[in-house]
Amino acid sequence: MTSGKAGIDGTEGYAAKYDTCSFNHLGKTGLRVSAVGFGCYRIDPTVDAHHQALTKALSGGINLVDTSTNYTDGGSELLVGTVIRDLAGTSKISRDSLVVVSKAGYLQGRNYDLSQERKNRGTPFPDLVTVLPNLEHCIHPEFLEDQLTRSLERLDLQTLDVFLLHNPEYFLSRAREVGESLSDARNEYYRRIELAFKHLESEVDRGRIQFYGISSNTFPNSADDPEWTCLETIWSIAQNIGEDNHFQVVETPLNLLEPNAVLNKNQPNGQSVLELARDRQLGVLINRPLNAIIDHKLLRLADVEPTVSGGEAVVNARIRDLIASEDLLKQELFPNLNLKPSLQKQLEDAVSVGYNLKRHWKQYGSYLRWLDVQTQFLIPKVQGVVQFLAQQDLSDEMIRMVEAHVRKVQESFFAVTNVYQAEASKQVGFAKNWIASADGDWGSAKTLSQMAIRAIRSTPGITTVLVGMRHDAYVEDVLEECSRSLDQESNRASSWKKLTETIPDFWR
């Protein structure tokens, strides 16, 4: 186990060592943290590139890591723990120079299985919220204690620096669905948060955490939104527990297309959530800086390599070829494998990627959404079929049939990718001009991702921008931007407002 915790001297020493990077104080904690942090959503311990990227980041000027109990079903925390242990073991970094943040609240994957086991034993976690099939949520002390124990084991740490309640607003979503009055729902919501905070104070006393807070997607929402989380109310809850409380950090979304954290004056005292956080000297972590959600579409605020698209005609031709190949497998290959009817039907459904593309390829909405569908859904289906066939006793002719099919899949995916990539590349050019017209400092950055990060880290009240960096190239892009000094005292509200008034048509 890696002993110790982040300390004032350790983080100050780290900041001095990497003095070309920008650092801020994490609220009133006294800790110094990099202006850009390593976001660990989708970080997987089985992927070497993710291990290398985190190692590169922590060895190059980034000393804040943000993960969660549910990221890759606990795998993200395992990777973070491994990298920290490896680096600390070789004295490349010290534990007291790194700030590790994790979160709890979600019950999915193994946590969901655990929840069902407890229900079957008659000892369910109290105050469970049903979100979706196979997804629950909870911030009750009993669950938080369990999750913190598991986090510390996976992270292999003695103490977690910051522990956040992860999107507690799921309770409000569920209350609205079942028709509970908004007043009653909010009273219960804040009662549950107070209960959680009191427990987290006891975890501070035990030495298992240093500070705590909340990560909520609804901090910036309008005050009349039934799922809104009011920071001023949260602050009051913590103060009522004691003026020496350890509620020190909040996390919320902000990006060029979702500026409410800056512009929406939603607090009872007339401030925005960022203004209130700054006045209360809270550390503020920003998530989704490069991933905007507009009209249910996911947009990536990063450069896209230019390409030449073959257009719709080429895509349709490639999909027709793929469907013909799929039909050939169904008619000529599968019947000769002597499979049970149910297994053959399962294979036929899995191999029908071309039919899926024919119906849906125009509807993915964005380059990023297409890449997600391709990597998370379509490619695994194809790989599953191919891996199954590789285990069968196939003739040479059958093997050639499978190899030809794989080529048809690749050609179809390539054609669709080119269409979305070409359009996204054009949009990048427009987006850079749009940003530069709103704020000259922002527009002077080299890449679209650097512009997006610069806009956020130059805004008063923000401590650290969390960026997903799953490859070395992403780390290098971030470190280059983090080396630029910026004035964070100027009011950037006018720049953010100008962005909202001039959003390019293709993003509206």
C-alpha positions as CSV (number, residue, x, y, z in Angstrom):
1,M,0.0,0.0,0.0
2,T,1.2,3.5,-0.8
3,S,1.2,5.4,2.5
4,G,0.7,9.1,3.0
5,K,-1.4,11.7,1.4
6,A,-1.2,14.9,-0.6
7,G,0.5,17.6,1.4
8,I,1.1,21.3,1.2
9,D,4.9,21.0,1.0
10,G,4.7,18.1,-1.4
11,T,2.4,19.8,-3.9
12,E,4.3,23.1,-3.6
13,G,7.5,21.2,-4.3
14,Y,5.9,19.5,-7.4
15,A,4.7,22.9,-8.7
16,A,8.2,24.3,-8.2
17,K,9.7,21.4,-10.1
18,Y,7.4,21.8,-13.0
19,D,7.4,25.6,-13.0
20,T,6.6,25.8,-16.7
21,C,3.1,24.5,-16.0
22,S,0.3,26.4,-14.4
23,F,-0.9,25.6,-10.9
24,N,-3.7,26.8,-8.6
25,H,-4.6,26.4,-5.0
26,L,-7.3,23.8,-4.4
27,G,-9.7,26.1,-2.5
28,K,-8.7,26.4,1.1
29,T,-7.0,23.0,1.3
30,G,-3.6,24.6,0.9
31,L,-2.8,22.0,-1.8
32,R,-1.3,23.2,-5.1
33,V,-2.7,21.4,-8.1
34,S,-2.1,21.6,-11.9
35,A,-4.5,23.8,-13.9
36,V,-5.3,20.7,-16.0
37,G,-5.9,17.3,-14.4
38,F,-6.0,13.7,-15.6
39,G,-9.6,12.6,-16.1
40,C,-9.9,8.8,-15.8
41,Y,-13.3,8.1,-17.4
42,R,-12.7,5.1,-19.7
43,I,-9.2,4.5,-18.4
44,D,-8.7,0.7,-18.5
45,P,-6.0,-1.2,-16.7
46,T,-5.7,-3.7,-19.6
47,V,-4.7,-1.0,-22.1
48,D,-1.0,-0.3,-22.1
49,A,-1.5,3.1,-23.8
50,H,-3.6,4.3,-20.8
51,H,-0.9,3.2,-18.3
52,Q,1.7,5.1,-20.4
53,A,-0.4,8.2,-20.7
54,L,-1.0,8.5,-17.0
55,T,2.6,7.9,-16.2
56,K,3.7,10.5,-18.7
57,A,1.2,13.0,-17.3
58,L,2.2,12.5,-13.6
59,S,5.9,12.7,-14.7
60,G,5.4,15.9,-16.7
61,G,3.5,18.5,-14.7
62,I,0.0,17.1,-13.9
63,N,-0.5,16.2,-10.2
64,L,-4.3,15.9,-9.9
65,V,-6.0,12.6,-11.0
66,D,-9.8,12.3,-11.0
67,T,-11.4,8.8,-11.1
68,S,-14.5,7.1,-9.7
69,T,-15.6,3.8,-8.3
70,N,-17.7,3.1,-11.5
71,Y,-15.2,4.0,-14.2
72,T,-14.5,0.8,-16.1
73,D,-16.2,-1.0,-13.2
74,G,-13.4,-0.2,-10.8
75,G,-10.6,-0.8,-13.4
76,S,-9.8,2.9,-13.6
77,E,-8.9,3.0,-9.9
78,L,-6.8,-0.1,-10.3
79,L,-4.7,1.6,-13.0
80,V,-4.3,4.8,-11.0
81,G,-3.1,2.8,-8.0
82,T,-0.7,0.8,-10.1
83,V,0.9,3.9,-11.7
84,I,1.2,5.8,-8.5
85,R,2.8,2.8,-6.8
86,D,5.2,2.3,-9.6
87,L,6.2,5.9,-9.8
88,A,6.5,6.3,-6.0
89,G,8.5,3.0,-5.8
90,T,11.1,4.4,-8.2
91,S,11.1,7.8,-6.4
92,K,10.1,9.6,-9.6
93,I,7.3,11.2,-7.6
94,S,6.3,11.3,-4.0
95,R,2.8,10.4,-2.7
96,D,2.5,13.8,-1.0
97,S,2.9,15.6,-4.3
98,L,-0.2,14.0,-5.9
99,V,-3.9,14.8,-5.3
100,V,-6.1,11.8,-5.9
101,V,-9.9,12.4,-6.3
102,S,-12.4,9.6,-6.5
103,K,-16.2,9.5,-6.4
104,A,-19.0,7.2,-5.3
105,G,-22.8,6.9,-5.9
106,Y,-23.3,4.5,-8.8
107,L,-24.3,0.9,-8.5
108,Q,-23.7,-0.8,-11.9
109,G,-21.6,-3.7,-12.9
110,R,-20.1,-5.4,-9.9
111,N,-21.7,-2.8,-7.5
112,Y,-25.1,-3.6,-9.0
113,D,-24.4,-7.4,-8.5
114,L,-23.4,-6.6,-4.9
115,S,-26.7,-4.7,-4.4
116,Q,-28.7,-7.6,-5.7
117,E,-26.9,-10.0,-3.4
118,R,-27.6,-7.9,-0.4
119,K,-31.3,-7.6,-1.4
120,N,-31.5,-11.4,-1.6
121,R,-30.0,-11.6,1.9
122,G,-32.6,-9.1,3.2
123,T,-29.9,-6.4,3.9
124,P,-30.2,-3.9,1.0
125,F,-28.3,-0.7,1.0
126,P,-30.6,1.9,2.5
127,D,-32.0,4.8,0.4
128,L,-31.4,3.1,-2.9
129,V,-32.5,5.0,-6.0
130,T,-33.5,2.9,-9.1
131,V,-32.3,4.7,-12.2
132,L,-32.5,2.2,-15.0
133,P,-32.4,-1.6,-15.4
134,N,-29.0,-2.7,-14.0
135,L,-28.3,0.8,-12.6
136,E,-29.0,2.1,-9.1
137,H,-27.7,5.0,-7.1
138,C,-27.0,5.6,-3.4
139,I,-25.2,8.1,-1.1
140,H,-26.2,6.5,2.2
141,P,-23.4,6.3,4.7
142,E,-23.5,2.5,4.7
143,F,-22.9,2.5,0.9
144,L,-20.3,5.2,1.0
145,E,-18.3,3.4,3.7
146,D,-18.3,0.2,1.6
147,Q,-17.3,2.1,-1.5
148,L,-14.5,4.0,0.1
149,T,-13.1,0.8,1.5
150,R,-13.1,-0.7,-2.0
151,S,-11.6,2.5,-3.6
152,L,-8.7,2.5,-1.2
153,E,-8.0,-1.1,-1.9
154,R,-8.1,-0.7,-5.6
155,L,-6.1,2.5,-5.5
156,D,-3.7,0.9,-3.0
157,L,-3.7,4.1,-0.9
158,Q,-3.8,4.7,2.8
159,T,-5.7,8.0,2.3
160,L,-7.8,9.4,-0.5
161,D,-7.3,13.1,-0.8
162,V,-10.8,14.1,-2.1
163,F,-14.0,11.9,-2.0
164,L,-17.0,13.2,-4.0
165,L,-20.6,12.2,-4.0
166,H,-21.1,11.3,-7.7
167,N,-24.2,12.9,-9.3
168,P,-26.5,12.7,-6.3
169,E,-29.2,14.4,-8.4
170,Y,-30.3,11.0,-9.6
171,F,-32.6,11.1,-6.5
172,L,-34.3,14.2,-7.9
173,S,-34.7,12.6,-11.3
174,R,-36.4,9.5,-9.8
175,A,-38.6,11.7,-7.5
176,R,-39.9,13.6,-10.5
177,E,-40.6,10.3,-12.4
178,V,-42.8,9.0,-9.5
179,G,-44.6,12.3,-9.1
180,E,-43.2,13.4,-5.8
181,S,-43.7,17.1,-5.1
182,L,-40.7,19.2,-5.8
183,S,-40.6,20.7,-2.3
184,D,-40.7,17.3,-0.7
185,A,-38.1,15.9,-3.1
186,R,-35.7,18.7,-2.4
187,N,-36.1,18.5,1.3
188,E,-35.3,14.8,1.2
189,Y,-32.5,15.3,-1.3
190,Y,-30.6,17.7,1.0
191,R,-31.4,15.6,4.1
192,R,-29.6,12.7,2.3
193,I,-26.6,14.9,1.4
194,E,-26.4,16.2,5.0
195,L,-26.4,12.5,6.2
196,A,-23.6,11.8,3.7
197,F,-21.6,14.8,4.8
198,K,-21.8,13.8,8.5
199,H,-20.5,10.4,7.6
200,L,-17.7,11.8,5.5
201,E,-16.6,14.0,8.4
202,S,-16.2,10.7,10.3
203,E,-14.1,9.3,7.5
204,V,-11.8,12.4,7.8
205,D,-11.4,11.6,11.5
206,R,-10.5,8.0,10.6
207,G,-7.8,9.3,8.3
208,R,-9.3,7.6,5.2
209,I,-10.0,10.9,3.4
210,Q,-8.8,14.4,3.6
211,F,-11.6,16.4,2.0
212,Y,-14.9,15.8,0.4
213,G,-17.5,17.4,-1.9
214,I,-20.0,16.8,-4.7
215,S,-19.7,16.2,-8.4
216,S,-23.0,17.2,-10.0
217,N,-24.1,17.8,-13.5
218,T,-26.9,20.0,-12.3
219,F,-25.0,22.7,-10.4
220,P,-25.2,25.1,-13.4
221,N,-28.9,24.3,-14.2
222,S,-31.7,26.8,-13.9
223,A,-33.1,27.1,-10.3
224,D,-36.5,26.0,-11.5
225,D,-35.1,22.8,-13.0
226,P,-36.5,19.9,-10.8
227,E,-33.0,18.3,-10.9
228,W,-31.1,21.4,-9.9
229,T,-28.5,21.1,-7.2
230,C,-28.1,24.4,-5.3
231,L,-24.5,25.0,-4.2
232,E,-25.6,27.7,-1.7
233,T,-27.8,25.1,0.1
234,I,-25.0,22.6,0.1
235,W,-22.6,25.2,1.5
236,S,-25.1,25.9,4.3
237,I,-25.5,22.2,5.1
238,A,-21.7,21.9,5.5
239,Q,-21.5,25.1,7.7
240,N,-24.3,23.8,9.9
241,I,-22.2,20.6,10.5
242,G,-19.4,22.8,11.7
243,E,-17.3,25.8,10.5
244,D,-14.3,23.5,10.5
245,N,-16.0,21.1,8.0
246,H,-14.0,19.5,5.2
247,F,-16.4,20.2,2.4
248,Q,-13.8,21.8,0.0
249,V,-14.4,20.6,-3.6
250,V,-17.1,20.7,-6.2
251,E,-17.0,19.3,-9.7
252,T,-19.3,20.3,-12.6
253,P,-19.4,20.4,-16.4
254,L,-18.4,23.4,-18.5
255,N,-17.4,23.7,-22.1
256,L,-17.6,26.2,-25.0
257,L,-21.1,25.1,-25.9
258,E,-22.4,24.6,-22.3
259,P,-21.5,27.8,-20.5
260,N,-24.2,27.8,-17.7
261,A,-21.6,27.5,-14.9
262,V,-20.4,30.9,-15.9
263,L,-23.5,32.7,-17.1
264,N,-26.4,31.3,-15.3
265,K,-27.1,33.4,-12.1
266,N,-28.9,30.5,-10.4
267,Q,-27.9,30.9,-6.8
268,P,-30.3,32.4,-4.3
269,N,-27.9,35.3,-3.7
270,G,-27.9,36.1,-7.5
271,Q,-24.5,34.7,-8.3
272,S,-23.5,31.9,-10.7
273,V,-22.2,28.7,-9.3
274,L,-18.7,29.6,-10.2
275,E,-19.0,33.0,-8.5
276,L,-20.3,31.5,-5.3
277,A,-17.7,28.8,-5.3
278,R,-15.0,31.4,-5.7
279,D,-16.4,33.6,-2.9
280,R,-16.6,30.5,-0.6
281,Q,-13.0,29.5,-1.6
282,L,-14.0,26.1,-2.8
283,G,-11.9,24.1,-5.2
284,V,-13.6,23.7,-8.6
285,L,-13.0,20.8,-10.9
286,I,-14.4,21.1,-14.4
287,N,-15.4,17.9,-16.4
288,R,-16.4,17.4,-20.0
289,P,-14.3,20.4,-21.3
290,L,-14.0,18.8,-24.7
291,N,-17.3,16.9,-24.9
292,A,-20.4,19.0,-25.4
293,I,-23.9,17.6,-25.3
294,I,-26.2,19.7,-27.6
295,D,-29.7,18.5,-28.4
296,H,-28.7,15.0,-27.3
297,K,-25.8,15.0,-29.7
298,L,-22.2,14.5,-28.3
299,L,-19.7,16.9,-29.9
300,R,-15.9,16.7,-29.6
301,L,-14.1,20.0,-29.2
302,A,-10.8,18.8,-30.7
303,D,-9.0,18.9,-34.0
304,V,-10.0,16.3,-36.6
305,E,-7.5,15.2,-39.3
306,P,-8.7,16.5,-42.7
307,T,-9.8,13.8,-45.1
308,V,-11.5,13.4,-48.5
309,S,-15.0,11.8,-48.3
310,G,-16.3,9.5,-50.9
311,G,-19.8,10.7,-50.1
312,E,-23.1,8.9,-49.6
313,A,-22.9,6.9,-52.8
314,V,-19.6,5.2,-51.8
315,V,-21.0,4.5,-48.3
316,N,-24.1,2.9,-49.7
317,A,-22.1,0.8,-52.1
318,R,-19.8,-0.5,-49.4
319,I,-22.8,-1.3,-47.2
320,R,-24.4,-3.2,-50.0
321,D,-21.2,-5.3,-50.4
322,L,-21.1,-5.9,-46.6
323,I,-24.8,-7.1,-46.6
324,A,-24.1,-9.4,-49.5
325,S,-21.1,-10.9,-47.5
326,E,-23.3,-11.3,-44.4
327,D,-25.9,-13.1,-46.4
328,L,-23.3,-15.4,-47.8
329,L,-22.1,-16.3,-44.3
330,K,-25.7,-17.0,-43.3
331,Q,-26.5,-19.1,-46.3
332,E,-23.2,-20.9,-47.1
333,L,-21.1,-21.0,-43.9
334,F,-23.2,-21.1,-40.8
335,P,-25.5,-24.0,-42.0
336,N,-22.3,-26.2,-42.5
337,L,-21.1,-25.8,-38.9
338,N,-23.7,-28.2,-37.4
339,L,-24.7,-25.6,-34.8
340,K,-27.8,-25.7,-32.5
341,P,-30.5,-23.6,-34.1
342,S,-30.4,-21.1,-31.2
343,L,-26.7,-20.6,-31.6
344,Q,-27.0,-20.2,-35.4
345,K,-29.7,-17.6,-34.9
346,Q,-27.4,-15.8,-32.4
347,L,-24.6,-15.8,-34.9
348,E,-26.9,-14.5,-37.7
349,D,-28.1,-11.6,-35.5
350,A,-24.5,-10.7,-34.4
351,V,-23.2,-10.7,-38.0
352,S,-25.9,-8.4,-39.3
353,V,-23.9,-5.2,-39.0
354,G,-24.5,-4.1,-42.6
355,Y,-28.3,-4.1,-42.1
356,N,-27.7,-2.0,-39.0
357,L,-25.6,0.5,-40.9
358,K,-28.0,0.7,-43.8
359,R,-30.8,1.8,-41.4
360,H,-28.8,4.1,-39.1
361,W,-25.5,5.4,-40.5
362,K,-26.8,8.8,-41.3
363,Q,-28.4,9.2,-37.8
364,Y,-25.4,9.2,-35.6
365,G,-25.2,12.9,-35.7
366,S,-21.5,13.5,-35.1
367,Y,-18.1,12.1,-35.7
368,L,-17.6,11.4,-32.1
369,R,-20.9,9.6,-31.8
370,W,-20.1,7.4,-34.8
371,L,-16.7,6.5,-33.3
372,D,-18.4,5.5,-30.1
373,V,-21.0,3.4,-31.8
374,Q,-18.2,1.8,-33.9
375,T,-15.9,1.0,-31.0
376,Q,-18.4,0.2,-28.3
377,F,-21.0,-1.7,-30.3
378,L,-20.2,-2.6,-33.9
379,I,-16.6,-3.7,-33.7
380,P,-17.2,-6.0,-30.6
381,K,-20.0,-7.7,-32.5
382,V,-17.8,-8.4,-35.5
383,Q,-14.9,-9.5,-33.3
384,G,-17.2,-11.9,-31.5
385,V,-18.3,-13.6,-34.7
386,V,-14.8,-13.8,-36.1
387,Q,-13.3,-15.2,-32.8
388,F,-16.1,-17.8,-32.7
389,L,-15.4,-18.9,-36.3
390,A,-11.7,-19.0,-35.6
391,Q,-12.4,-21.8,-33.1
392,Q,-14.2,-23.9,-35.6
393,D,-12.8,-26.5,-38.0
394,L,-13.2,-24.5,-41.2
395,S,-12.1,-25.5,-44.7
396,D,-9.7,-23.3,-46.7
397,E,-12.7,-21.9,-48.7
398,M,-14.5,-21.0,-45.5
399,I,-11.5,-19.2,-44.1
400,R,-11.2,-17.2,-47.3
401,M,-14.9,-16.4,-47.0
402,V,-14.4,-15.1,-43.4
403,E,-11.3,-13.1,-44.4
404,A,-13.2,-11.5,-47.3
405,H,-16.0,-10.6,-44.9
406,V,-13.6,-8.9,-42.5
407,R,-12.4,-6.7,-45.4
408,K,-16.0,-5.8,-46.3
409,V,-16.5,-4.7,-42.7
410,Q,-13.4,-2.6,-42.7
411,E,-14.3,-1.0,-46.0
412,S,-17.8,-0.1,-44.8
413,F,-16.5,1.4,-41.6
414,F,-13.8,3.4,-43.4
415,A,-16.4,4.8,-45.8
416,V,-18.7,5.9,-43.0
417,T,-15.8,7.3,-41.0
418,N,-14.6,9.4,-43.9
419,V,-18.0,11.1,-44.3
420,Y,-18.2,12.0,-40.6
421,Q,-14.5,12.9,-40.4
422,A,-14.6,15.2,-43.4
423,E,-17.6,17.1,-42.0
424,A,-16.1,17.3,-38.5
425,S,-12.8,18.6,-40.0
426,K,-14.7,21.5,-41.7
427,Q,-16.5,22.3,-38.5
428,V,-13.1,22.6,-36.7
429,G,-12.1,25.5,-38.9
430,F,-15.3,27.4,-38.3
431,A,-15.1,26.7,-34.6
432,K,-11.6,28.1,-34.3
433,N,-12.8,31.4,-35.9
434,W,-15.8,31.4,-33.7
435,I,-13.7,31.1,-30.5
436,A,-11.1,33.7,-31.7
437,S,-13.9,36.2,-32.4
438,A,-15.1,35.9,-28.8
439,D,-11.8,36.2,-27.1
440,G,-8.4,36.8,-28.6
441,D,-6.5,35.1,-25.8
442,W,-8.5,31.9,-26.4
443,G,-8.1,32.1,-30.1
444,S,-4.4,32.3,-30.0
445,A,-4.1,28.6,-28.9
446,K,-2.8,26.2,-31.5
447,T,-5.4,23.4,-31.5
448,L,-9.2,23.4,-30.9
449,S,-8.7,21.4,-27.7
450,Q,-6.2,23.9,-26.4
451,M,-8.6,26.7,-27.1
452,A,-11.4,24.9,-25.3
453,I,-9.1,24.2,-22.3
454,R,-7.8,27.8,-22.3
455,A,-11.3,29.3,-22.2
456,I,-12.0,27.3,-19.1
457,R,-8.8,27.7,-17.2
458,S,-8.7,31.4,-17.8
459,T,-12.1,31.8,-16.2
460,P,-12.0,33.1,-12.5
461,G,-13.1,30.5,-9.9
462,I,-11.8,27.4,-11.7
463,T,-9.1,25.3,-10.2
464,T,-8.5,22.4,-12.5
465,V,-9.8,21.4,-15.9
466,L,-10.2,17.6,-16.1
467,V,-9.2,16.2,-19.5
468,G,-9.4,12.6,-20.6
469,M,-5.9,11.7,-21.8
470,R,-5.9,8.1,-23.0
471,H,-2.8,8.5,-25.3
472,D,0.5,10.2,-25.1
473,A,-0.5,12.6,-27.9
474,Y,-3.3,13.9,-25.7
475,V,-1.0,14.4,-22.8
476,E,1.5,16.3,-24.9
477,D,-1.3,18.6,-26.2
478,V,-2.5,19.3,-22.7
479,L,1.0,19.9,-21.3
480,E,1.8,22.3,-24.1
481,E,-1.4,24.3,-23.3
482,C,-0.7,24.1,-19.5
483,S,2.7,25.7,-20.0
484,R,1.0,29.0,-21.2
485,S,0.6,31.5,-18.5
486,L,-2.8,33.2,-18.3
487,D,-4.5,36.0,-16.5
488,Q,-7.2,34.3,-14.5
489,E,-8.4,37.5,-12.8
490,S,-10.1,39.2,-15.8
491,N,-13.8,38.7,-16.0
492,R,-14.5,36.5,-18.9
493,A,-18.2,36.6,-18.8
494,S,-18.5,38.9,-21.8
495,S,-16.4,36.4,-23.8
496,W,-18.6,33.5,-22.8
497,K,-21.7,35.5,-23.6
498,K,-20.4,36.4,-27.0
499,L,-19.9,32.7,-27.7
500,T,-23.5,31.9,-26.9
501,E,-24.7,34.7,-29.3
502,T,-22.6,33.5,-32.2
503,I,-22.8,29.7,-32.1
504,P,-22.2,28.3,-35.6
505,D,-25.3,27.0,-37.3
506,F,-24.1,23.5,-37.6
507,W,-24.0,23.2,-33.8
508,R,-27.4,24.8,-33.2
